[in-house]
Amino acid sequence: MSRVLLCLLVLSAGCSSDGNPVTPGGAAPIRVLMLTATAGFRHDSIPTARQVTATLSATTREFDVRPTEDLLDVTAAGLASYDVLFFALTSGELPFTADQRAAILNFVSSGHGFVGVHSASDTLHGWPEYGQLVGAFFKEHPWTQQGTVVVEDSSHPATAGLGDRFSLTEEFYTFVDNPRPSVHVLLRLDPASVGATGDFPLAWSHSSGSGRAYYNALGHFSETWTDPRFQRQIVGAIRWAAGRG
């Protein structure tokens, strides 16, 4: 893939006249801790998610990412080195201590960012405050098929350039409670595309104290992670969560 084409895929990252991606305004790259630890179902797409995020980091130059599965990296002292905490395809009741849980909440509420993808909402069901941070807990995935995703807000950094709607094959989630009353919905499933009726938000953003939290239910398949439309969302979400958009 040429550097110019890559810049088109992540257009909002900005490019120099020779096609090289640049960090907007010359700001220091956003520091991201990407956690892919699992205590429940483990997605086959985790290696792809890590590789794609590392590639986006290297090519956009907007953020530096450190992938980890070591829960000991998620402490008050450890998080002090980062701008965004990224739960990517995490699952189950991760054995965080009370101090670690407090550190996660304090990290975000004090002005930093949280990004959760796919089964991040199927993580830590026994911790209500985490569900509030994510925006909702996973309930089920009744449709694993091609479906149409409606873009509700095309002005958000995570959805800019996606158009009004797009189709893809995914494992589409529903949630214990509809998050719409307490978050800003960015994407929703077109229920008719999967033979259903109802309101099914798929991606959203909201504030948490002085910080920002973003969640995207897509990302089950490796093919989703390698899709430029999804990559655009990840780059924009990290930028927004860090307060750069």
C-alpha positions in Angstrom: 0.0 0.0 0.0 1.4 3.4 -1.0 2.0 6.1 1.6 -0.4 8.4 -0.3 -3.2 5.7 -0.3 -2.6 5.1 3.4 -3.0 8.8 4.1 -6.3 8.8 2.2 -7.5 5.9 4.5 -6.6 7.9 7.6 -7.2 11.3 6.0 -7.8 13.2 9.2 -4.3 12.3 10.3 -3.0 14.7 7.7 -0.2 14.3 5.2 2.7 16.2 3.9 3.0 17.1 0.2 5.1 14.0 -0.5 2.5 11.7 0.9 4.0 11.1 4.4 1.6 11.0 7.3 2.3 13.7 9.9 1.2 14.4 13.4 -1.2 17.4 13.4 0.3 20.5 14.7 3.5 18.7 15.5 2.1 17.5 18.8 3.7 14.6 20.6 2.1 11.2 19.7 -0.7 10.0 21.9 0.5 7.3 24.3 -1.8 4.3 24.2 -1.8 1.2 26.5 -3.6 -1.5 24.6 -4.8 -4.4 26.8 -5.9 -7.6 25.1 -6.1 -9.9 28.2 -8.9 -12.4 28.4 -10.5 -14.4 31.2 -13.4 -15.6 29.1 -13.8 -16.1 25.3 -10.6 -15.4 23.4 -11.1 -14.0 19.9 -9.0 -15.3 17.1 -8.7 -11.7 15.8 -6.5 -10.6 18.8 -3.2 -11.0 16.9 -4.6 -9.1 13.9 -5.9 -6.4 16.2 -2.5 -5.9 17.7 -0.8 -5.9 14.4 -3.2 -3.5 12.8 -3.0 -1.1 15.7 0.8 -1.2 15.6 0.8 -0.5 11.9 -1.6 2.4 12.3 0.6 3.7 15.0 3.7 3.5 12.7 2.0 4.9 9.6 -0.1 7.7 11.0 2.5 8.8 13.6 -0.4 10.1 15.7 0.0 7.7 18.5 2.4 5.2 20.1 0.9 2.0 21.2 2.1 -0.5 23.7 0.2 -3.8 23.6 0.1 -5.9 26.8 -1.7 -8.8 28.4 0.0 -8.2 31.8 -2.6 -6.8 34.2 0.2 -5.5 36.4 0.7 -2.8 33.7 -2.7 -1.4 34.7 -1.9 0.5 37.9 -1.9 4.1 38.9 1.9 4.3 38.4 1.7 2.4 35.1 -1.1 4.5 33.6 0.7 7.7 34.5 2.8 7.1 31.3 -0.3 7.0 29.0 -3.0 9.2 27.5 -5.4 6.5 26.5 -6.3 3.1 27.9 -7.5 0.8 25.1 -9.4 -2.4 26.0 -9.4 -4.4 22.7 -11.2 -7.7 22.7 -10.8 -8.2 26.4 -13.2 -10.6 28.1 -14.4 -12.1 31.4 -13.7 -11.2 35.0 -10.2 -9.9 34.7 -8.7 -10.2 38.3 -8.0 -6.5 38.9 -7.4 -5.5 42.5 -9.5 -2.8 44.1 -6.6 -0.4 43.7 -6.3 -1.2 40.0 -10.0 -0.7 39.5 -9.7 2.7 41.3 -6.7 3.5 39.1 -8.7 2.8 35.9 -11.6 5.0 36.9 -9.3 7.8 38.2 -7.2 7.7 35.1 -10.2 8.5 32.9 -12.1 10.8 35.2 -9.0 13.0 35.7 -8.9 13.9 32.0 -7.5 10.9 30.1 -9.2 8.6 27.6 -10.7 5.1 27.4 -11.4 3.1 24.2 -13.2 -0.2 24.2 -13.7 -2.5 21.3 -16.1 -5.4 20.8 -15.9 -7.7 23.8 -14.6 -4.9 26.0 -18.3 -4.8 26.9 -18.2 -8.5 27.8 -15.6 -7.8 30.4 -16.0 -7.3 34.2 -19.7 -7.8 34.4 -19.4 -7.9 38.1 -18.0 -4.3 38.3 -20.9 -1.9 37.7 -18.6 1.2 37.4 -16.8 -0.4 34.5 -20.1 -0.9 32.7 -20.8 2.8 33.2 -17.4 3.6 31.8 -17.9 1.4 28.7 -21.6 2.6 28.4 -23.3 -0.9 28.5 -22.6 -4.5 29.1 -22.9 -7.1 26.4 -26.1 -9.3 26.4 -25.9 -11.5 23.2 -25.0 -11.6 19.6 -28.1 -12.8 17.7 -26.8 -12.0 14.2 -23.5 -13.0 12.8 -23.9 -12.1 9.1 -23.7 -9.2 6.7 -25.6 -6.2 8.0 -25.9 -2.5 7.4 -24.5 0.0 9.9 -26.1 3.5 10.0 -23.8 6.4 10.8 -25.7 8.7 13.2 -23.1 11.4 13.5 -20.6 11.8 10.7 -19.0 14.8 12.3 -17.3 12.8 15.1 -13.6 12.0 14.5 -14.3 8.3 14.8 -17.0 8.4 12.0 -15.8 11.2 9.7 -15.6 10.0 6.1 -17.7 6.9 6.6 -20.7 8.2 4.7 -24.3 7.7 5.8 -24.1 3.9 6.1 -21.9 0.9 5.2 -22.2 -2.9 5.1 -20.0 -5.6 6.5 -20.0 -9.1 7.9 -19.9 -9.0 11.7 -21.0 -10.5 15.0 -23.5 -7.8 15.9 -24.0 -7.2 19.7 -27.0 -6.3 21.7 -26.7 -5.0 25.3 -28.2 -5.6 28.7 -29.5 -2.0 28.7 -29.8 0.3 25.7 -27.0 2.9 26.2 -28.7 5.6 24.2 -30.1 7.6 27.1 -26.6 8.1 28.6 -24.2 8.2 25.6 -23.8 9.9 22.3 -24.6 7.2 19.7 -22.4 7.3 16.6 -23.3 4.1 14.9 -26.4 1.8 15.0 -27.4 -1.4 13.3 -30.1 -1.1 10.6 -32.4 -3.7 12.0 -34.1 -4.4 8.6 -30.7 -5.6 7.3 -30.7 -8.5 9.7 -34.5 -9.1 9.6 -35.2 -7.5 13.0 -36.8 -4.5 14.5 -35.6 -2.2 17.3 -32.9 0.2 18.3 -29.4 -1.3 18.4 -26.5 1.2 19.0 -23.1 -0.1 18.0 -20.7 2.7 18.7 -20.8 5.7 21.0 -18.9 8.2 23.0 -19.5 10.0 26.3 -17.7 11.9 29.0 -16.5 10.4 32.3 -15.6 13.1 34.7 -13.0 15.2 32.9 -12.1 12.4 30.6 -13.6 10.7 27.5 -14.8 7.2 26.8 -15.5 5.6 23.4 -16.9 2.1 22.6 -17.3 0.2 19.3 -19.0 -3.1 19.2 -17.5 -4.1 15.9 -14.3 -6.0 15.6 -15.1 -9.7 16.0 -13.4 -10.8 12.8 -9.9 -10.2 11.6 -11.4 -9.0 8.4 -13.0 -6.1 10.3 -9.7 -5.0 11.7 -8.1 -5.0 8.3 -11.0 -3.0 6.8 -9.9 0.6 6.2 -13.3 1.9 7.4 -12.8 0.3 10.8 -9.2 1.4 10.9 -10.4 5.0 10.3 -12.7 4.6 13.3 -9.9 3.3 15.6 -7.6 6.2 14.7 -10.4 8.8 15.1 -11.5 7.2 18.4 -8.0 7.3 19.9 -7.6 10.9 18.8 -10.9 11.9 20.3 -10.3 10.0 23.6 -7.0 11.8 24.0 -8.7 15.2 23.5 -7.1 15.8 20.1 -10.4 15.9 18.2 
